[in-house]
Amino acid sequence: METKKKRQIAILGSTGSIGTQTLQVVEEHPECFEVYAITANSRVDDLIAQARKFMPEAVVIADETKYEELKEALSDLPIKVYAGYEAICQIVESGPIDVVVTAMVGFSGLRPTINAIKAGKAIALANKETMVVAGEMINALAMEYKTPILPVDSEHSAIFQCLAGEMSNRIEKLILTASGGPFRTWNREDIAKATRAQALNHPNWSMGSKITIDSATMMNKGLEIIEARWLFGTPGDKIQVVIHPESIIHSMVEYADGSVIAQMGHPDMREAIQFAFSYPYRLPLDNRKLNFAELGSMSFFAPDAEKFPALGLAYESLEKGGNMACIMNAANEAAVAAFLQEKIGFYDITDIVHECMSGADFVADPDLETIFKTNETVLAKAAELIGKVSCRKTF
């Protein structure tokens, strides 16, 4: 990789799964990348350790009650310390930053991403919810401010790589692969009784708790369908999901002549993170390489819509358009949080999402203000539904 100076990286959500793996990439290539800013929601001890190791210019903790602890722990270092969500939204605008890694969880990643785009920072997009709830508007902003958006999700990074040099050729379909999660082989009756611990036991990937539950319901794949629609300009009826339990092929692109190009590798998010940083170049990575002689067979299945209704909800929201994907996302965030707190059962998650999608106020042509209002309103509605389910205690 040819570079005159180190690329300055801001990591939103540095203590999460994507954030920690991003720091591993930086650590492996100190000649290319440098950490300018790191942020966390509430894991102050992890943030302190990261700050002392990587010596960023600034650190931000969203939980303002942790500010004094953070400031005191770093008082012997020349690191600027801030607290609060607004500070996260502002830090991305800092002049020296070249790339902002949006690894915050959920809807909270939207406003900082918008600010970073307006400041002309390249976006390494790990927060899929940004594109799910406001993809059309985000694309318009990125074009206006000439800001590149590079996917960090393994599936979308795979598609991005499969499209290299092919943009003038007609795409027949995008094929997103899914592991099938921990309940791929379970029947619906057993899935209905699944516990928090069972849902968090992903067979292939090490991820945060929210995305792991989304993987178990396959809502994560649903969100990825919508994200792919906006990242690659491909309509929903040309985006297909296939279950691939081995997680070796990360996604594929089929072209007009029937040729299919796939991107492959062992499950390792550092590959997608590093490619977003180094694009259009490739750098060495200390990872596990594929050995095709030892790989054996790979398997593929169609997803079971009855066992995993979240996929149908995602396609429905994409077809409906407007603020429907935002409605779906907000309801899902609330329901997943309730499941993780063991307030509701597994299938209550998609039941609550479906009910919110059926009853929320639909806006066909929303602006950003409408998106923020929709999120707030649906979270309140979902909380009401969760309260009713929790009181029944039938799960």
Sequence and secondary structure as in RCSB ss.txt:
>XXXX:A:sequence
METKKKRQIAILGSTGSIGTQTLQVVEEHPECFEVYAITANSRVDDLIAQARKFMPEAVVIADETKYEELKEALS
DLPIKVYAGYEAICQIVESGPIDVVVTAMVGFSGLRPTINAIKAGKAIALANKETMVVAGEMINALAMEYKTPIL
PVDSEHSAIFQCLAGEMSNRIEKLILTASGGPFRTWNREDIAKATRAQALNHPNWSMGSKITIDSATMMNKGLEI
IEARWLFGTPGDKIQVVIHPESIIHSMVEYADGSVIAQMGHPDMREAIQFAFSYPYRLPLDNRKLNFAELGSMSF
FAPDAEKFPALGLAYESLEKGGNMACIMNAANEAAVAAFLQEKIGFYDITDIVHECMSGADFVADPDLETIFKTN
ETVLAKAAELIGKVSCRKTF
>XXXX:A:secstr
   SS EEEEEETTTSHHHHHHHHHHHH TTTEEEEEEEESS HHHHHHHHHHH  SEEEES GGGHHHHHHHTT
TS  EEEESHHHHHHHTT TT  EEEE   GGGGHHHHHHHHHTT EEEE  HHHHHHHHHHHHHHHHHTT  EE
E SHHHHHHHHHTTT TTS EEEEEEEE   TTTTS HHHHHT  HHHHT  SS    HHHHHHHHHTHHHHHHH
HHHHHHHT  GGGEEEEE TT  EEEEEEETTS EEEEE SS HHHHHHHHHHTTS     S    HHHH     
B   TTT THHHHHHHHHHH TTHHHHHHHHHHHHHHHHHTTSS HHHHHHHHHHHHHHS   SS  HHHHHHHH
HHHHHHHHHHHHHHHHH   
